[in-house]
Amino acid sequence: MSHQTPRVDPAHVASTNHSVFRLIAKVVAQPKQDEITIQSPTTNREMVTLGSVRVSQLTKFKVEQWYEFVCRASDSGDVGFFVLDSVELPLPSGEELSVDGVVALQQLCSKFPEMY
C-alpha cells in the first residue's frame, strides 16, 4: 500500500501525477477551522510554505508540530490539496525533528517506493 501513496517533495506537489500522496510537514498556522498552513523541506533542504491546505472541519492541529499527511490532489488542477488523514509525529520534550532526516527519508522513498 505504501508504494501506492508515495511521499512527495513539497516543491512537486503542484505537478505530481499521483492523486493520493504523503507529505511530512510542520503546521505553522491554522487560520480557519478547515484550513492550515504548513512548511515542508524540499530535497534541496529548503523549507517550502504551502498555504490554504484544506482539512476536515473537525480537525484541530497543533501549531509548530510535525505531522505526516496523507493528501489528495485537487481535481480542478489547482495547486491546493486536501488532507485525508494525518499522524502526529510526537517528540520528547526538548527534541526537534531533523530537516536533514526528513529530506533523507523523502529521497530514499523516491528511490525505493515500497519503503513505508
Residue frames as a rotation matrix with the C-alpha (Angstrom) as fourth column:
MET 1
0.566 0.824 0.000 0.00
0.824 -0.566 0.000 0.00
0.000 0.000 -1.000 0.00
SER 2
0.324 -0.480 -0.815 2.84
0.303 -0.764 0.570 2.42
-0.896 -0.431 -0.102 0.77
HIS 3
-0.733 -0.624 0.272 4.06
0.436 -0.123 0.891 2.35
-0.522 0.772 0.363 -2.83
GLN 4
-0.161 0.767 0.621 0.57
0.923 -0.106 0.369 3.48
0.349 0.633 -0.691 -3.85
THR 5
0.929 0.369 0.032 0.80
0.330 -0.863 0.382 6.57
0.168 -0.345 -0.923 -1.63
PRO 6
0.109 -0.992 0.060 4.30
0.859 0.063 -0.507 7.89
0.500 0.107 0.860 -2.28
ARG 7
0.271 -0.169 -0.948 5.98
0.605 -0.736 0.304 10.63
-0.749 -0.656 -0.097 -0.30
VAL 8
0.537 0.009 0.843 6.21
0.766 -0.423 -0.484 13.75
0.352 0.906 -0.234 -2.44
ASP 9
-0.644 -0.732 -0.223 8.74
0.763 -0.636 -0.116 16.56
-0.057 -0.245 0.968 -2.38
PRO 10
0.096 0.775 -0.625 6.72
0.611 -0.541 -0.578 19.70
-0.786 -0.326 -0.526 -1.49
ALA 11
-0.472 -0.329 -0.818 8.25
-0.381 -0.760 0.526 21.52
-0.795 0.560 0.233 -4.45
HIS 12
-0.967 0.060 -0.248 6.50
-0.203 0.407 0.891 18.99
0.154 0.911 -0.381 -6.73
VAL 13
-0.591 0.801 0.094 3.03
0.271 0.307 -0.912 18.95
-0.759 -0.514 -0.399 -5.13
ALA 14
0.074 0.665 -0.743 1.52
-0.543 -0.598 -0.589 21.04
-0.836 0.447 0.317 -7.95
SER 15
-0.010 -0.157 -0.987 2.96
-0.994 0.111 -0.007 18.80
0.111 0.981 -0.158 -10.66
THR 16
-0.714 -0.270 0.646 2.59
-0.439 0.892 -0.112 15.35
-0.546 -0.363 -0.755 -9.09
ASN 17
-0.466 0.555 -0.689 0.80
-0.670 0.287 0.684 12.74
0.578 0.780 0.238 -11.17
HIS 18
-0.800 0.202 -0.565 -0.30
0.467 0.802 -0.373 10.86
0.378 -0.562 -0.736 -8.03
SER 19
0.009 0.887 0.462 -3.85
-0.002 -0.462 0.887 11.54
1.000 -0.009 -0.002 -6.92
VAL 20
0.977 0.201 0.070 -3.00
-0.077 0.026 0.997 10.48
0.198 -0.979 0.041 -3.34
PHE 21
0.115 -0.992 -0.048 0.37
0.215 0.072 -0.974 11.18
0.970 0.101 0.222 -1.76
ARG 22
0.659 -0.013 -0.752 2.11
0.752 0.048 0.658 11.59
0.028 -0.999 0.041 1.61
LEU 23
0.205 -0.562 0.802 3.92
0.109 -0.801 -0.589 14.64
0.973 0.208 -0.103 2.89
ILE 24
0.114 -0.246 -0.963 5.90
0.991 0.095 0.093 15.25
0.069 -0.965 0.255 6.09
ALA 25
-0.209 -0.103 0.972 5.40
0.298 -0.954 -0.037 18.83
0.931 0.282 0.230 7.25
LYS 26
-0.754 -0.043 -0.655 5.16
0.643 -0.248 -0.725 21.15
-0.131 -0.968 0.215 10.22
VAL 27
0.321 0.899 0.297 1.90
0.866 -0.406 0.293 23.03
0.384 0.163 -0.909 10.83
VAL 28
-0.771 -0.637 -0.005 2.72
0.598 -0.720 -0.351 26.74
0.220 -0.274 0.936 11.14
ALA 29
-0.824 0.566 -0.018 -0.84
-0.512 -0.757 -0.406 28.11
-0.244 -0.325 0.914 11.31
GLN 30
-0.618 0.760 0.202 -4.49
0.786 0.592 0.180 27.15
0.017 0.270 -0.963 11.27
PRO 31
-0.991 0.135 -0.004 -6.15
-0.135 -0.991 0.015 30.42
-0.001 0.015 1.000 10.19
LYS 32
-0.096 0.992 -0.087 -9.54
-0.942 -0.062 0.329 28.76
0.321 0.114 0.940 9.65
GLN 33
0.156 0.234 0.960 -11.12
-0.694 0.717 -0.062 25.63
-0.702 -0.657 0.275 11.05
ASP 34
0.800 0.226 0.556 -10.92
0.176 0.797 -0.578 23.97
-0.573 0.560 0.598 7.62
GLU 35
0.812 -0.551 0.191 -7.51
0.059 -0.249 -0.967 25.29
0.581 0.796 -0.170 6.52
ILE 36
0.701 -0.672 -0.239 -3.87
0.348 0.028 0.937 25.01
-0.623 -0.740 0.254 7.60
THR 37
0.732 -0.650 -0.205 -0.54
-0.583 -0.441 -0.682 26.44
0.353 0.619 -0.702 6.52
ILE 38
0.874 -0.437 0.213 2.36
0.243 0.771 0.589 24.01
-0.422 -0.463 0.780 6.55
GLN 39
0.396 -0.837 -0.379 6.11
-0.916 -0.386 -0.104 24.02
-0.059 0.388 -0.920 5.96
SER 40
0.868 -0.142 0.475 7.96
0.123 0.990 0.071 21.06
-0.480 -0.004 0.877 4.50
PRO 41
0.024 -0.947 -0.320 11.60
-0.451 -0.296 0.842 20.62
-0.892 0.124 -0.435 3.45
THR 42
0.834 0.128 -0.536 12.45
-0.551 0.246 -0.798 20.01
0.030 0.961 0.276 -0.21
THR 43
0.808 -0.588 0.036 15.23
0.589 0.808 -0.012 17.68
-0.022 0.031 0.999 -1.29
ASN 44
0.096 -0.770 0.631 17.38
0.393 -0.553 -0.735 20.85
0.915 0.318 0.249 -1.52
ARG 45
-0.365 -0.171 -0.915 16.80
0.921 0.077 -0.382 21.34
0.136 -0.982 0.129 2.24
GLU 46
-0.918 0.186 0.350 14.74
-0.172 -0.982 0.073 24.50
0.358 0.007 0.934 1.68
MET 47
-0.639 0.760 -0.120 11.57
0.471 0.263 -0.842 24.91
-0.608 -0.595 -0.526 3.71
VAL 48
-0.839 0.467 0.278 8.58
0.105 -0.362 0.926 25.46
0.534 0.807 0.254 1.42
THR 49
-0.755 0.655 -0.031 5.44
-0.168 -0.239 -0.956 27.04
-0.634 -0.717 0.291 2.82
LEU 50
-0.791 0.607 0.078 2.17
0.337 0.325 0.884 25.65
0.511 0.725 -0.462 1.50
GLY 51
-0.865 0.502 0.005 -0.87
-0.339 -0.576 -0.744 27.74
-0.371 -0.645 0.668 2.38
SER 52
-0.107 0.959 -0.263 -4.60
-0.983 -0.142 -0.117 27.17
-0.150 0.246 0.957 2.10
VAL 53
-0.865 -0.154 -0.477 -4.28
-0.224 0.970 0.093 23.43
0.448 0.187 -0.874 2.64
ARG 54
0.019 0.981 0.193 -7.81
-0.812 -0.098 0.575 22.16
0.583 -0.168 0.795 3.15
VAL 55
-0.957 -0.251 -0.145 -8.63
-0.105 0.765 -0.636 19.89
0.270 -0.593 -0.758 6.08
SER 56
-0.174 0.907 -0.382 -11.72
0.695 0.389 0.605 18.41
0.697 -0.160 -0.699 7.70
GLN 57
0.065 0.277 0.959 -13.54
-0.330 -0.901 0.282 20.98
0.942 -0.335 0.032 9.80
LEU 58
0.935 0.353 -0.031 -13.35
-0.110 0.371 0.922 18.62
0.337 -0.859 0.386 12.76
THR 59
0.418 -0.862 -0.287 -9.55
0.823 0.493 -0.282 18.53
0.384 -0.119 0.916 12.81
LYS 60
0.959 -0.230 0.163 -7.62
-0.278 -0.868 0.411 20.75
0.047 -0.440 -0.897 15.23
PHE 61
0.505 -0.851 -0.145 -3.88
0.548 0.446 -0.707 20.75
0.667 0.278 0.692 14.59
LYS 62
0.650 -0.430 -0.627 -1.11
0.517 -0.355 0.779 21.76
-0.557 -0.830 -0.008 16.99
VAL 63
0.929 -0.361 0.085 0.86
-0.202 -0.684 -0.701 24.70
0.311 0.634 -0.708 15.60
GLU 64
0.156 -0.980 0.120 4.64
-0.974 -0.173 -0.147 24.07
0.165 -0.094 -0.982 15.36
GLN 65
0.114 -0.056 0.992 4.03
-0.413 0.905 0.098 20.30
-0.904 -0.421 0.080 15.46
TRP 66
-0.685 -0.404 -0.606 5.26
-0.723 0.271 0.636 17.90
-0.093 0.873 -0.478 12.75
TYR 67
0.274 0.803 0.530 2.81
-0.446 0.594 -0.669 15.55
-0.852 -0.053 0.521 11.02
GLU 68
-0.945 -0.285 0.161 2.79
0.025 0.428 0.903 13.06
-0.326 0.858 -0.397 8.21
PHE 69
-0.134 0.921 -0.365 -0.17
-0.621 -0.365 -0.694 13.88
-0.772 0.134 0.621 5.97
VAL 70
-0.622 0.146 0.769 -1.99
0.637 0.665 0.389 11.66
-0.454 0.732 -0.507 3.50
CYS 71
-0.378 0.371 -0.848 -3.29
-0.307 -0.915 -0.263 14.07
-0.873 0.161 0.460 0.88
ARG 72
0.124 0.471 0.873 -5.48
0.829 0.435 -0.353 14.07
-0.546 0.767 -0.337 -2.18
ALA 73
-0.875 -0.484 0.006 -4.51
0.383 -0.686 0.619 16.29
-0.296 0.544 0.786 -5.10
SER 74
-0.277 0.777 -0.565 -7.03
-0.345 -0.629 -0.697 18.83
-0.897 0.002 0.442 -6.32
ASP 75
-0.047 0.368 0.928 -9.26
0.724 0.653 -0.222 17.55
-0.688 0.662 -0.298 -9.12
SER 76
0.855 0.515 -0.067 -9.59
0.356 -0.675 -0.646 21.01
-0.378 0.529 -0.760 -10.65
GLY 77
0.403 -0.782 0.475 -5.89
0.744 -0.023 -0.668 21.40
0.533 0.623 0.573 -11.41
ASP 78
0.811 -0.114 0.573 -5.38
-0.350 -0.881 0.320 23.93
0.468 -0.460 -0.754 -8.63
VAL 79
-0.263 -0.965 -0.007 -2.18
-0.434 0.125 -0.892 23.93
0.862 -0.232 -0.451 -6.62
GLY 80
-0.172 0.247 0.954 -4.16
-0.985 -0.077 -0.157 23.15
0.035 -0.966 0.256 -3.46
PHE 81
-0.495 0.052 -0.867 -4.82
-0.095 0.989 0.114 19.74
0.864 0.139 -0.485 -1.97
PHE 82
0.437 0.758 0.484 -6.96
-0.703 -0.048 0.709 18.15
0.561 -0.651 0.512 0.72
VAL 83
-0.696 -0.641 0.324 -5.68
-0.691 0.476 -0.544 16.31
0.194 -0.603 -0.774 3.81
LEU 84
0.135 0.719 -0.682 -7.36
-0.362 0.676 0.642 12.91
0.923 0.160 0.351 4.02
ASP 85
0.877 0.049 -0.477 -5.55
0.382 0.529 0.758 11.76
0.290 -0.847 0.445 7.16
SER 86
0.263 -0.835 0.483 -2.69
-0.518 -0.545 -0.659 12.80
0.814 -0.077 -0.576 9.39
VAL 87
0.645 -0.207 -0.736 -0.42
0.646 0.663 0.379 11.28
0.409 -0.720 0.561 12.00
GLU 88
0.861 -0.368 0.352 1.23
-0.483 -0.810 0.334 13.48
0.162 -0.457 -0.874 14.59
LEU 89
0.324 -0.845 -0.425 4.97
0.369 0.527 -0.766 12.89
0.871 0.091 0.483 14.92
PRO 90
0.972 0.121 0.200 5.41
-0.128 -0.444 0.887 13.36
0.196 -0.888 -0.416 18.68
LEU 91
0.069 -0.993 -0.091 8.87
0.186 0.103 -0.977 14.10
0.980 0.051 0.192 20.00
PRO 92
0.215 -0.066 -0.974 10.14
0.968 0.150 0.203 14.07
0.132 -0.987 0.096 23.58
SER 93
0.952 0.181 -0.246 10.45
0.245 -0.934 0.261 17.45
-0.182 -0.308 -0.934 25.26
GLY 94
0.395 -0.832 -0.389 13.44
-0.369 -0.532 0.762 19.42
-0.841 -0.157 -0.518 24.01
GLU 95
-0.481 -0.558 0.676 13.88
0.385 0.558 0.735 17.36
-0.787 0.614 -0.054 20.83
GLU 96
0.133 0.465 -0.876 13.28
-0.670 -0.609 -0.425 18.52
-0.730 0.643 0.231 17.27
LEU 97
0.723 0.143 0.676 12.73
0.369 0.748 -0.552 16.69
-0.585 0.648 0.488 14.02
SER 98
-0.326 -0.922 -0.208 15.81
0.135 -0.263 0.955 16.84
-0.936 0.283 0.210 11.82
VAL 99
0.527 0.456 -0.718 15.12
-0.593 -0.408 -0.694 18.52
-0.609 0.791 0.055 8.48
ASP 100
-0.371 -0.745 -0.555 18.02
-0.929 0.301 0.217 16.51
0.005 0.595 -0.803 7.06
GLY 101
-0.815 0.117 0.567 16.31
-0.080 0.947 -0.310 13.35
-0.573 -0.298 -0.763 8.29
VAL 102
0.261 0.965 -0.021 13.04
-0.035 -0.012 -0.999 14.27
-0.965 0.262 0.030 6.57
VAL 103
0.361 -0.212 -0.908 14.91
-0.895 -0.351 -0.274 15.04
-0.261 0.912 -0.317 3.34
ALA 104
-0.727 -0.686 -0.032 16.83
-0.677 0.707 0.207 11.75
-0.119 0.173 -0.978 3.52
LEU 105
-0.475 0.640 0.604 13.57
0.124 0.728 -0.674 9.85
-0.871 -0.246 -0.425 4.06
GLN 106
0.547 0.690 -0.474 11.97
-0.348 -0.328 -0.878 11.56
-0.761 0.645 0.061 1.04
GLN 107
0.010 -0.636 -0.772 14.99
-0.999 -0.038 0.019 10.74
-0.042 0.771 -0.636 -1.12
LEU 108
-0.863 -0.312 0.398 15.02
-0.350 0.936 -0.026 7.09
-0.365 -0.162 -0.917 -0.01
CYS 109
-0.119 0.917 0.381 11.30
0.128 0.395 -0.910 6.74
-0.985 -0.059 -0.164 -0.65
SER 110
0.527 0.281 -0.802 11.66
-0.700 -0.392 -0.597 8.12
-0.482 0.876 -0.010 -4.17
LYS 111
-0.369 -0.747 -0.552 14.35
-0.913 0.404 0.063 5.50
0.176 0.527 -0.831 -4.90
PHE 112
-0.958 0.077 -0.277 12.62
0.129 0.976 -0.176 2.66
0.257 -0.204 -0.945 -3.06
PRO 113
-0.473 0.835 0.282 8.85
-0.657 -0.548 0.519 3.25
0.587 0.060 0.807 -3.36
GLU 114
0.183 0.560 -0.808 7.98
0.164 0.793 0.586 0.05
0.969 -0.240 0.053 -1.49
MET 115
-0.728 -0.503 -0.466 9.52
0.559 -0.043 -0.828 1.55
0.397 -0.863 0.312 1.66
TYR 116
0.343 0.935 -0.087 6.89
0.798 -0.242 0.552 2.82
0.495 -0.259 -0.829 4.09
